[in-house]
Amino acid sequence: MAPIGAKPPTFFGAYYEWMQSRLPSWQDVAWLRGQWDGPFMVKGVSRVDDARRVVDLGATALSVSNHGGNNLDGTPAPIRALPAVVDAVGDQIEVLLDGGVRRGSDVVKALALGARAVMIGRAYLWGLAANGQAGVENVLDVLRGGIDSTLLGLGRSSSDELTRDDVVAPADFFRRLGS
């Protein structure tokens, strides 16, 4: 991040620079897609219209995410937007969930609501910080055990058997943004 021989920025200096950067446009995403013919995922989708645009740009996957609420903490949790995005584009593209996954039951909820997979950024980082590789392995074991326990509690032998009826939520819990 610094020219050769120059002092690199501090963490907060680099973060400030990043936060001041111009946001990528849909044209930027289309350009990136044109540069790469392999698997291509767009992260940070929480609106139905944006999900449809990601499909139109030729991405192979999208991640329903609010980036951990880091930039705008009032955004709906990704789990609340997931069903509407899946309904809009789920048969055309892989839909993943990113954000709020802290235990195995969270994984099961996301899968039941239509996610193909989940991403667990913070969970494995906690394990890494606590105990290196062994900590990451422990986090994965805890998640796997929670998934197994949740499936058992639901009377399911596999995540393939999950349906939306396995998730109990208030009627107004799920959000349909940009439809």
N, C-alpha and C positions, 0 to 999 in steps of 0.2 A: 504493500500500500504506500510505499515511499520510494522515491528514486534512489538508486544505488548511492550509498554514502550519506544519504540524508537520514535524519532521525525519524523512526516510524511514529505514527500518531499513537497517543494513549488510547486505551479502550474507549473512554468516553469521547475522545476526539474523533475516533473512527465511527462510533455510533452516531454522533452528531452529523458527520458528513453523510452517512448512510440515510439518516432521517431527512436530510435536506435534498436528497437526490430526487429527480423527477420520477414519478411513478411510471411503470411500464404501461403502454397503451395496448389496445387490441391489435394495432398494426405491429407493435413490437413482438407480441406473441405469435402473430401470423408469420413474421419474418423468421423468428426462432424455429417455428415448425417447418418452414421451408428449408432450413439449414440441416435438418435432422430427419431421417426417414425411419428411425427406430421408435421404440416406445416413448410416448410423450405425455406427461401429466401436467395439468394446470392446478396449482394449489390456491386455496383461498376463495372458493366458490360457495356462496350461500344464497344466491338468488337464482330463480328458475330461468330468467332471461339470460343471465350470464352462463348458466349451465348449457343452455341451447347454443349459445355463441361458441363455447368451447368445443362442442360437437361439430359445429359448422367449420371450425378452424382445423379439424382433422386430428385433434388430440385423441389418444387412446385411453386416457383416464383423467379423472378430475378428483380433487379432494375437497370435500365439504369441510371448510375450516374458517375460523375467524382469527387465525394466527395466535391463538392463545389469549385473545383479547388485548394483545400488547399495544396495538395502535389505536384502537377504539374500544374501550371496555364496555360500552353499552350495546354491543352487537349481540344478537341471539346466540346462544350456545349452538354449536354445529349439530348436535343431536336433534334440536328443534327444527332445523331446516332440512335435515336429511330426507325424510319421506317425500317432500314435495320435489326435491331435486331428483330423487330416484324415479318418481312417477313421471317426471318430464323427460328424462334421458336415459334411464337405467338399462334399457335394452339396446342402446346404441353405443355405450361407452362404459368402462369400468368406473364405478363410483366408490370412493374410499371415504372414510371419516377421519379427521384429524382434529383432536382437541377434546379435552375433558376425559380422556381414557385413563383411569387411575386404578381400575380393578377389573378382574375377569368378567364381572357382571356387566360392566360398561361395554366390553367387546361384544358380549352376547346381545345386548340391546341394539347396538349398531348393526350387527348382522341380521337380526330379526327385522329391522326397519329397512333393510335392503342394501346396506353397504357390502361390498365384496371383501373388504379388509379394513383394518384400522392402522393408524400410525401412532406410535407411542413415544414421541420425542422426550418429554420430561421424565416419564417413568424410568426409562433406562438411564437417563442422565443422573437421576438420584442414586441409582445403584452404582453407577460408575464412580460418582463422587465419594460414595460411602466405602466402597471396597473394590474398586477396579473391575476387572473381568468377572471375578467371583460375584461381585455385587450385581452386575448386569445379568448374569446367569440366574441369580436369586430372584431378581425382578421377573424374569421370564418364567421361572418356575411358579412364582406366586400368581402371575396372570394365568398361566395354564391351569393351575389348580382351581382358580376362581371360575374359569370358563367351564371346567368339568363339573364343579359343584353347582353352578347355575343351570347347566344343561340337565343335570340329575334332578334338581329341584323342580324343573319344568316338565320332567318326564320325557325328555328328548335324549336320544342316543347320539345325536350328531347335530352340528350347526346347520346341516342341510335341511333338517326338519323344522327349523324355526319359521314362524310367521309373525306378522305384525300383531296378531292377537296375543302373542306372548308378552307384549309390552303394555303395561297398564299406565295410562297417563291421563290427566284431566283433558276434557274435550278441547280446550283452547290452548293446550301446551304446544302443539306443533305450529310452525310458522310457514306461511307461503308467501315469500318475498318475490317481487318482480314477476308475478305470473300474468 
